[in-house]
Each structure stands twice: as C-alpha cells, then as structure tokens.
C-alpha cells in the first residue's frame, strides 16, 4: 500500500464530521489537487470518548460511500505502541509508531556497533543536495546518534513486525513518530535516524520529527519562523538523500504533527514542497472538535448554553484536563474570563473568542486551548452532546469544511 504525495490527517473525536471533512478534500480535488484524507484517532482519545478503532473505520467508509469519493483515504492508528496495537490492526491501514518515549535509552553495545558499521562510510564531509554547506560527520557524532535514537527505532521495528506478521507487510502504511519529545532533531540527526530506520528494515513512508518551536494544540506556531523554514527545507533534502543512500521507500516524506492552525509556517512548507517537488503529510488534531463548539455557539439558544457549560466545567477541572497535555499547551489562567462573564456573552462574542482569527480583537487563545483539551466533558454529556451535534449539523458541517479547506488545505496545497 502506497501513500499519496500529499496527505492530510484529520481527527474527529465524536465521529460525526467525516462527510464535512471529506468535503474539504473534495474541494481541493475540484481545483486539481489530489490529497489523500487520513482519519486519525489515538488510543487516549478512544479511552476518553468511549469509542474504538472500528468506529473510525466505519465513519471513514460511510463518508466515502455517501460522497462517492474515488480518491485515496486511510484510517490511522495514531500514536500506538505494542501495548495497544492489537485492537487497531484489523480496522486500520496507517500506523503511527510512536517511540519518542524511548529516545535516550541505549541499545546493546553489539547492536550499536552493527549500526555504526553501516553508517561509518559517511564520516567526513557529507554533501546533501539542496543544503549549501556540507555536514561534518565524525565518529563521535555517529555514536551519539546511535546511543540516543537506535533503541527507539528498534522499538518501532518491533511494532512494525507485529503488525506485518498479523496483517501482511504490504497492506498498510508505516509512519515513525519522534515528535513527542522535548528536544528537536537536527537535520544531521534526522539523516542518521533514517539510516537506523533502514538498518532496522522499517519501510517507513512518513517520518514525524520534532521540529524547533512550539506546536501547541489548536493555536499558531510559536517560534522563529525563519529558523523553522530553513529547518523544514533542510529536512526535506535530508529525506531525499536518505532515500537514495539507504534504500528507503521512494515516497518517504515528512509528517508535521499538531499541524492544525500553524498558519505562520504554512508558506514555508508550501515553498519547500514546490521547490523540491516533494510531498508532505500534515496531521491535524482537535480542530474539528473546536469547530463543533463554534457551530453550536453560532446556533445560539440551548446549543450556545451547552458550550458555556463545557467552559464552566473546564475551568473547574483545569488541572485534570490540562495535565495530560502540559507539553503542548500554554494557558495563562489570568486571561481566562470567569464562567459568569462568558455566560453573559452573545453568540457572536463566544464565536469570536473561540474562532482562530488573530485579526479579531476578541479572539482568546487561552480559551481556545482550554476548550481543546476539554472534549472529555462533552464525552461525559453523552447523548445530549451527540444529539446537539445532529440537531445543528448544518452549521457545524459548514464550519468544519470551511476551516479545513480555507485555513489549512488552501494555504498548504493550492
């Protein structure tokens, strides 16, 4: 199974927006750009919402059938490991192997020595097409990469072999994810990480490194945009060189995790894709859930009141909700209005506070981030929340589609 040049991962925590999400990709196809849509949902989200991987497959298949979609689509077992992969094997055809937690653990001396034997010819000046200055490589650097990353890649290999043994090696797409860690990988490190992936015989089609800057959930990129643009461009060149040098799949490409709402870096990504004629996988997270809230707030009445209730309970349970996401949110509690104040807002006031429009003076990134992690509260509402989504499906679907197409797909791909 081969992943298309351009692919777009989209989450749907409550499983009712598949058709609206697909509509955004269909609009891109109507303008001449084919993008594979990848529905992704993590084990943690399943546990919180009370769904299972088969629900995601069912939603994807139903959306595709209803639309008569003939393009590519996939279901991603997002951020899985050996402990939970089994339940994803049958319904999924895309597996994000998350091994960031193993970064820094050392492989055995013999395994490190075997890996170093493979990459030792790179010692000296490594010239990578597209990068102006040669990369200086010495034995000390190679050993540091091996000691830091080889064990993690071996864990990815173990997960891959488990899936391949049960599903068949050519029946799914493999992504290796290293993004959920504190330190970004440099382009030099990424090259030899890809060497380790080849050494461990993982036919990865996407690699998700940790980039510099902060990729907080649901809000814009925070960091040096110029540095990111240079880093992304260099990483693209590194991937192309690694394909040639290590025999990795020819369609191997970068994957940008927490890519939703990172408007500041979209132009740099787009420029690199055009310059080097390569693809990318952009994985979005809870942006669809936030558009559900916006659609409900826009609808006024009881629907708006439900959004206010979610906010109130989120403020009361702030630490509980934020703790699992502490590394990918930055919320200034002093800038969160009291629930009493929010309850007095008009429908427009509430929409403007949540909607990611930085030109609007009422936009509040702190509110948006808190809502982003508060989907557990909506899940606890059960049928009352799901019924509200169905009752206001037109407003919600419009927001979901417009957000993905106008704010994400268009600036990245069109």
Helices and strands as residue ranges (DSSP letters): E 6-11, H 18-30, E 36-42, H 43-49, H 53-67, E 73-80, H 86-89, E 94-98, G 100-102, H 109-119, G 120-122, E 124-126, E 135-137, H 139-167, E 173-177, H 187-199, E 206-208, H 225-246, E 253-256, H 263-276, E 280-283, H 287-299, H 301-316, H 318-323, G 326-328, G 333-335, H 339-343, H 347-354, H 365-372, H 375-381, H 383-391, H 393-402, I 403-409, H 410-413
